[in-house]
Every structure is written in C-alpha cells, then in structure tokens.
C-alpha cells in the first residue's frame, strides 16, 4: 500500500509541476496581448466617461455643426446609414 501511495504522490507532484510550467508559458505568451488589452481598456473607459457626460459630447457636436455644417450633415447621413445596415444585419441574424 505504501508503494502505491508513493507512486500517486510522485504522479501528483509531476502534474502539479506541469501545471506550473503551463501557467508560466501561458502568461508569457499572453504578454504579447497586453498592449491590445490596455488600448481596449482605454476605449472602454472613454465610452464610460461619454455615457456619464453626454452634455460634453452634445456640445462638441453642436459646436462642430456651427463651424462645419456640411461635414456634420455628411457624417450624420453616413452614421444613420450604418445604423440602418447594422439593424438590418441584426434582424437577419436573429431569424
């Protein structure tokens, strides 16, 4: 019985060491993605800020519309078209 326990303990020790090694390798390999995740975090933080302060975004759009009305109209139409395409795509995907 002692020999069996010894074999199990050795097997467990090997598995634990293998798990440690695999965790280290995964951490090393995922370090390449850190800049991407940092950028995504910044974008998300910006979106949260805009949701918390919509009046600043509205003021910027109004100010830009006063300075460049044609450009705002053109971009507004593009965004509206993109919004409609996205809605149609969602509708098709839900079927």
N, C-alpha and C positions, 0 to 999 in steps of 0.2 A: 504494500500500500504506500509506503514511503517513496518508493521509486516512481510510482505513478504521480504522486503529488509533486515530486521534483521535476518530472517531465512537464507537467502542467504549468508549474511556476516558471520554468525556463521558456516555455512557449508563450506564456503571458508576457514575460519580460521582453521577448523578441517582438511581440506585437505592439507593446507599448513604445518601444524604441522606434519601430517602423512608423507608428502614428506620429511620433515627434518629428521624425525626419520628413514625412509627407506634409505635416503642418508647416514646417520651416520652408520647404520647397514651394508650397502654395503661397505663402506670404512673400517670398522672394519674387515669384513670378507675377503676383498681383501688384507689386510695387510699380510696375510699368503703367498701371491704370490710375495711379494716384493723381497725376495732373488732370486727367479727364474728370475724375470724380470731384476734384476741387473746383473745376470750372462749372460743373453741373450744380454743385452746392451754391456757388455764387449766383448762378442764374435763378435757382430756386429762391434764394434769399432776396434777390431783386424782385421776383414775382410776388413774394410775400409782402415786401415793402410797398409795391404798387397797389396791392389789394388793400393795404392798411391806409394808404394815402392817395385815393383816386383823384382828389381835387388837384393834386400837383400834375398828374398826367393830363387831366382835362384842361388845366391852364396852359400847359405846353402845347396841346393840340390847338386850342383856340388862338394862342399867340402865333403859332406857325401858320394857321389858316389866315390870319390877318396879314402876315408877311408874304406868304406864297399860296394864295387860294387855289390856283390852278393845280399845283402839285398836290395839295391836300385832297382835292377832288379826285384827281387821278389815282392816288394811293387808296383813297376811300373806296373807289369802284373796284380796284384790284382786290382789296381785302374783303369786300362784300361778295365778289365772285368766288374767292377762295372759300369763304364761309359757306356759300351755297354748295360748292363742289364737295366740301367736307361733309355737309349734311346729307347730300345725296349718296355719298360713299358709305356713310354710317347706315343709312336706310337700307342700302343694298346688302351690306354685311349682316344686318340683323335678320334678314329673310331666311 
